[in-house]
Amino acid sequence: MEVTLLGTGAPAGLPRPDCPCAACATALGPDARAATALLVDGALLLDLTPGAAFAAARAGHSLAGVRQVLLSHPHDGPPVEVPAGLPQPGRVPDGRELALLTGHRVRAVAMDAGGTGYAVTGPDGQRLLYLPPGGAPAGLEPGTAESYHLVLADVVGRPDALARLRAVGSAGPTTDVVAVHLDHDVPPGAELRRRLAAAGARAVPDGTTLVVGAYEEVPDVPRRTLVLGGARSGKSVEAERRLESFPDVLYVATGGTRGGDTEWAARVAAHRERRPGSWRTAETTDLEPVLGEDGPPVLIDCLSLWLTDVMDQVGAWDDAEWAGGGEKALRERVRSLTEAVRRTRRTVVAVSNEVGSGIVPATASGRRYRDELGRLNAAFGAECEQVLLVVAGAAMVLRG
């Protein structure tokens, strides 16, 4: 089964008409995208968009053989003219299946938002799933869902849709995940590719033809990632974004509750509201057992607070205790943690502060903390496949 992507952009296209944003200004050449539409084996058209016939011609195809046109979502704006010879577009009711004379079977998949998803099985038995913009499958149950060779979805806008598919086995390690309905939420080019790769997905230019079931090399999701950044740099958002397309994430908060500190409580609440509801939270600084267990991906936020707690435990703030065994005890705790990171089989994303480029602390204890955090970051990062530095919300890849 072959799928030609006549467009891969949001319903308004990319760049959006009359939008002055930086993403739209740089969406040129292969990064410019028409509204998403799919041509399956020249016989089935999923979503009819303006200029579909010209887009097909540019990709070396014709719409003359199309026997069915299905819409996945309501189209805003002026009515789209149906090219001569094409059947009138329609939608399949949720849960119903449509059999085409070409041997294709199309089942409508219910969404949690407006629109309809389509599961297409080709004459060769290959299966693809196409989801509408802003939609995620509803009512999926483990053991009852189909597995797909190709998933085309709004990975950027609804990463939880991919998480739901992975949770029930509909999307697995061999599933080719292609992002469509791409809008101006993420700068096109390298930044888009980086974010999609972290989710185990990819983007392709308009006009690309995909062979369903064929092996496509997608960058492996790094198993261990360290995200560094200064205060309010966006490092926690970056770390959370890297795992939001995966189910059952364990969020390890190392900061504790700090009873009576209303400002800290507000920070914690903001973090919780940002995280997907399916994630579990554990408040602990005992990281070695977490890393030693098998389980779903884990996000540790953050190592700097872990270090504060450990330095409290070993008496690092007192010069005499530091010289009398505190320094040695801290080194042992850091070594134990980095060995746990080296041995772990879990996917791990850890957050830490980068404080070595700022003002030199005025106190000896402040300078000690700065130095030890730098050593911890270097030791932890040495065990990670990927290390990022976030500055002003932009992530720079230092390794991986």
N, C-alpha and C positions, 0 to 999 in steps of 0.2 A: 504494500500500500504506500503510495506516494502522496505527500502533502505539500502543496506550494503555498507559501505565505504571501498573499497579494499585498498585505499590509501587516504591520506589527505594532502600530501605535494606538494611542487612546482614541476614543470616538471622535475627538476634535482634531486628531492628528498631532504630529510633532515635527516642527514647531507649531504651537497653537497660533491661529490667525490673530494678529494684532497684540500678541503678548510680548512685552519687552524684557522678560526675565533672562537671566544669564544662561539657563539651560536651553531655552528656545533660541537664543542668539547663537549658540554653538551647535545646534542640531542641524548640521549641514552634511551634504554628501550622503555617505552610507548611514549616518546617524539621523537623517531625516526619515520620518516614518508616516505612512498613510494609516488610516484607521484599519484595525485588524480585520482581515477576512482570510478564509482558508478555502483552497480548492483541493478536494480529495479525489485523486485518481481521475480528474477531469469530469467526474460525474456528480459530485456533491459539492455545493457551495455553502459554506457556513459564514453567515453574515454578508449581506449585500451592502457595499459601500460605494460612494461616488468614485467613478473612474475604474470600476472593477474590470471592465473589459480591456481597457488600456493597460492596466497593471498586469493582467494575464498575458497580454500580447508581449509586453516587455520581458516577461519571464519565459517566453517561448511557448505559451499555452493559448488555448482558445476556450471560450465558454460555450462553444457550440454543442458540446456533448453533455452539458449539465442537465441532469434529470430532476434534481431537487435542490431548492434553495431554502435554507432554514435560518431564522434569526435567533440570536441568543439574548438580545436585550433590545429595549425600545430605542429607536434612533431619534435623537433630538434634531431640531432644525428643519429645513425644508425637506419635502419628500424626495427620496432617492428614486431616480428614474430607472425602471427595469429595462435592461437592454433587450432589444428585439430577439425573440426566440427563447428567452429564459422563462421558466415557469414562475408564477407569482410566489413571492416569499411567504413562508408561514412559520409557525412554531408548533412543536409537538408538546402535548400536555405532559406534565411531570409524571415519570414512571412508565409512560407508554413507549412502545418500540415501533419503529418504522422499518419495513423491509423494502429495499430497492431491487429492481430487476437486475441491477449490476452485481448483486450478491452482497452488497453492503447492508449492515444492520445498524440502525441509529436508535439509541435509547436516550430519552430525555431525563436528565439528572436534576433533582430539586436543589435549589440554592437557598441560602439563608437570607439573601437579599434579592432585589428584583432581577429577573433574568432566568435563563435556562442554560444548563450545561448539557453537552452532548457527548455520549460515549459511542464511539464508532468502531465497529468490528468489520474488518475488510474480508474479502473472499478468501484471503490466505490465512485468516485467523488472527492477524495482528490487530492490536487494540490501541486506540488513542482516546484521550479525554480532553475536551475543549471547554474551558470555563469562561463565562462572560466577565466583563470588567467589574471589579468591586464585589465579586461573588465568591462564596466558598460553599462546598457541598454540605447539604444538611442531612441529618439522619443516618450518617455512616455508622455501621456497627462492625467490630472486628469479626473476621471469619465469614462475613457475608458479602464483602465488597470485592469487585473485580480488581485484578492487577493490570496495569497499563504499561505498554512499551514506550508510549510518548504521552506527555502531559503538556498542554499549552494553557498557561494560566497567568493571571495578574500577580506574578510573584512579588513585585515591588509594592503594589497597593494592598494586597491581601496575602502576606506570607503565611498567615495561619491556615489558609486553604491548603497549602502544601503540607503543613504540619498535620492537618487532619487526614490527608491522604496517606502520609507516612505512618500515622498511628494505626491505621487499619490494614496496612500492607498493600494499598492500591498503588503507591509509589515506593519503589525499592531501590537498592543500589544500582540496578541496571536500567532503571527508568530514565529516559532522556527527558529532562525538564527544560522547556523553552519558554522564556518570558515573552508575553504579548501584552497588548493594551498599554504599552510603555508611554508614560506621560513625562511632564517636566519636573517631577518630584526629585529626580536624581540627575545630576549632570551626565550627559551622554559621553560615550567613549570609555576611557580607562576606568573612571569611577563606577560607571554602571557595570562594567565587566567584573570589577573587583567585588562589588556587593553581591552580584549574582553568583559568582564563584564560591563565595562564603556560604551560600545557601545550596550549593550543588546544582546550580542552574546556569543557563547561558542565554544569550540573545543572538539573533541572526538578522542580517539585513532583509529589507523587503525584497521579495522576488526569490527567496531561497526555497529550494525544493528539498524536503526531508524524506528519507526512506524509513518508514516506521519499522523499528526492530533492528536497524543497522547500528553498529557500535559507533558511538560518538565520544571522542575524548574530551572529557570535562575535567577541569582541575579538581583534584581531591580536596574535600573539605579538611582543612588542617585539624589534626586531632588535639593539638595543644597550641593555644594562642595567648599571648600576653598583650594587653592593651594599655599603653601608657598615656599620660596626659596631665596637664596642670589642672588647677581648680576651674570648674565650670567649662572645661574644654570640649565636653561632649563625649568623653571616654566611656562613661557608663552607657550612654545611648548607643554608641558604636558596638559595645560588647553585647548588649541586649539584642541589637539588630542582627547580629551574627547567628543567633540561635532561635529567632522567632519563627523560622520555618521548620523547626523540629519539635516533635511532641515530648511531653513529660520532662521538661527541663527542671533541674533542681537548682534553685537560686540560693547560694550560700551567702548570707549576710554576716559579716564579721564585726559589725559595729555595735551590736547589742541594742538595747532599748533606751538606756540612759534616762531612767525615770526622772520626771520633773523638768527635763530640758525640752521646752516647747519648740524651739527652733530645730533641734535634731529630729523631733517627732514629725515636724512638717517635711523635712528632707526625706525621711523614711516613707511617709505617706505618698509623696510625689513619685518615688521609685516604684512603689507597689501599684499605683494607678497606671503606670506606664507599661507594666509587665502583663503578658497574656494571662488570662484567668486560669488557664490549664497548668501553669507553672506552680511547683511546690516551693516553699521557702523553709530554709533551716537557718536558725541564728546560732552560729557556733564559730569558734576559732580553732577547733580541733579538726584540722583539714586532712591529716594523714589517713584516718579511717574512711573519710568520704572518697578520697582518691584511690584507696585500696579496694573499694567495693566495685563490683560490676553494676552498671546501671545506665540510666539515660544521661544525656549531656549535663554538665554542671557549669554554672557561672559563679565565679568567686568575686565578690565585690565588698571589700577590696583588700589587697595585700598590705597596704600602708596601715590600715586599722589592725590587721593581724599582727604586724610588727609592733605597733603601740602596745597591744595586749601582752605580747611576749616580753617586751622590754620592761613592762610593769612586773611581770612574774619573776624576772631574773634580777630585778633591782638595778637596771641599767642607768637610772637617773642619778644614782648616788655614786660619786667617784670611788669611794672606798669599796662598795659592793661590786662595782664594775671591775675594779682592779683585782678584787679578791675572788673572782670566779664568775661574775656576771657576764663578762665578755665571752669567756669560754662556753658558758651555757647557751648564750645566744647563737654562737657559731654552730653549736650542735643542733639547735632547733632549726636553723636555716638549712643545714645539711640534711636533716631528716625530711624536711619539707621538699627540698629539691629532689631527693631520692624517690620520694613518693610520686612526684610529678613524672620522673623518668620511668617509673614502673607502671603507671596507671594505664588502663585500657579504655578509660572513658574519654569522651570528647570534653575538653576543658577550655573554657575561656576565663581568664583572670584579668582583673583590673588593678592598676596600681598608679599612684601619683608619681610624676616626674618632678622632683623638687630641686635637682642639682643645678639648675640654670637660673635660679632666682637670687634673692638677696641672701647674703651669708647671715645665718642666725646670730643673734647677739649673745646667746648663752652657750655654755659648753654642752649642756644637755641637748639643746636644739641642733647644734652642729653634729653631735653624736648621732641623733636620729636621722639627720640628713645623710650622713655618711653611710649609716647602716642600711637605710632604705635604698641607696644607690647600689650597695653590694647585693642586697636581696634581689632587686630588679635584675641585675646582671646575672646572678646565679639562676634565678627562675627562668629568665629569658633564654638562657643557654640550653634549657631543656625543651624549648618550644619550637615547633616547626615554623611558626609565624609570630613576628613581633611588630606591633603597630605603634605609632606615635600620633596622637590626636592633638591638633593645634587649631583653634578657632573653628571647631566642628569638622575639620577636614582631616582624614586619616592618611598618614604616610606609611607605606610599608617599609620597615627597616630590615626585615628578613622574611623570606618565604614568597 
